[in-house]
Amino acid sequence: MSEIFSIIPQLIACKKAAKAINRLDDDSRKSVTSAIASMLLKNIDTILEANALDLAAIDKENPLYDRLKLTPERLKDIATATEMVATLPDPAGKKLSEIQRPNGLYIEKITVPIGVVGAIYEARPNVTVDITALCLRSGNAVVLKGGSDAQHSNTILVQLMQQVLTDTGLPQEIITLLPSQREAVGELLTATRYVDVIIPRGSQGLIDFVRRNATVPTIETGAGVCHTYVHEKADLEKAAAIVVNAKTQRPSVCNALDTVLVDEKIAADFLPLLIPGFIPFQEGVYADEDAFAILQSAGYPYLHHATDEDFGREYLSQNCSIKTVDGLAKALDHIAQYSSRHSEAIVTEEDAVAEHFLREVDAAAVYHNASTRFTDGGEFGLGAEMGISTQKLHARGPFALEKLVCEKWVVRGNGQVR
């Protein structure tokens, strides 16, 4: 960005304002977060009007359309999640350990807010509220860099939340929305003096770009390539219900199912059971040779021959791939090769097999006899999330309130010298 459009003044103001939210006591931060939930409910029509402007500019067939779309029900869910965040325990100010040293020093380790949290994300205005609520509740300021697709939605949401700050006597800059232009990203990624951590949430391309270019510490929230393995000892009716839910309930999100792995011993009995659930959604199925033959014989119309590129794909749409495998070991090999380490599931009535799968699979969330659609901060009782972290440092899985702190050592003495 040219100097005249630099975002640095905004970052400086946010850094300064962070002290105000950090100083608030627990009850005051609860009150601010709860007031945001109320503000959203009072302004549903205004928010939907702004969201309609964003929706008008995007193709309905684009997978981002569903992520971008707000409805009265979705806004009520966002407000409910925000209210839940307000009720959660404050993660800051906890004493993690204490040590009384022989020299008289008394040393405590406590949790403190991170400071200024930067978030870069695409086409999901709910993220604007989720991230802000989590940051405020934990005593952090937040810098939001949403995509241009959601510019109108993000703007009105931030204005409403800033109004809550103003009504409470807090500086608006605690919540800072950056310009939607891509050029703002470069300065944000290198603003080490003003931003303490950056969290990218969106496509693999966005995450890779942030990883390559950021000098500010980064916590990734990864794309989801999610599998469900139907074992030979599965309850087939239960398995069909789980697979259909995981794939069709909301296909544009990261915890939706992408690949079904089916034990070859039960494939002929199981795969036709998916048809009643898939037909209403015109689910496109990219099947290996065995699965293709079974589904074709059963009369399934939306069928394609799978290629290697159809495995390890995050579909984000009403499409999936199906592969038959010869036993648990082959299923584990396939997941190890193609998984993004987000959410993986097994359906089986054999507990020993399930425990082997849960122990062996390297993913942020692993499931036995349940849909991967539950990998979500709200569903896990965390209120909301910054995203689903697929890395292994600091936070993994639903990255929520408890991880928006770091540690500080407090040392009290009486003149000790070394």
Buried (B, 14 or more C-beta within 10 A) or exposed (E): BEEEEEBBEBBBBBBBBBEBBBEBEEEEBBBBBBBBBEBBBEBBEEBBEBBEEBBEEBEEEBBBBBBBBBEEEBBBEBBBBBBBBBEBEBBBEBEEEEEEEEEEBEBBBBBBBBBBBBBBBBBBBBBBBBBBBBBBBBBBBBBBBBBBBBBBBBBBBBBBBBBBBEEEEBBBBBBBBBBBEEEBBEBBBEBEEBBBBBBBBBBEEBBEBBEEEBEBBBBBBBBBBBBBBBBBBBBBEBBBBBBBBBBBBEBBBBBBBBBBBBBBBBBBEBBBBBBEBBEEBEBBBBBBEBBBBBBEEBEBEBBEEBEEEBBBBBBBBBBBBBBBBEEBEBBBEBBEEBBBBBBBBBBBEBEEBBEBBBEBBEBBBBBBBBBBBBBBBBEBEBBBBBBBBBBEEEBBBBBBBBBBBBEEEEEEEEEEEE
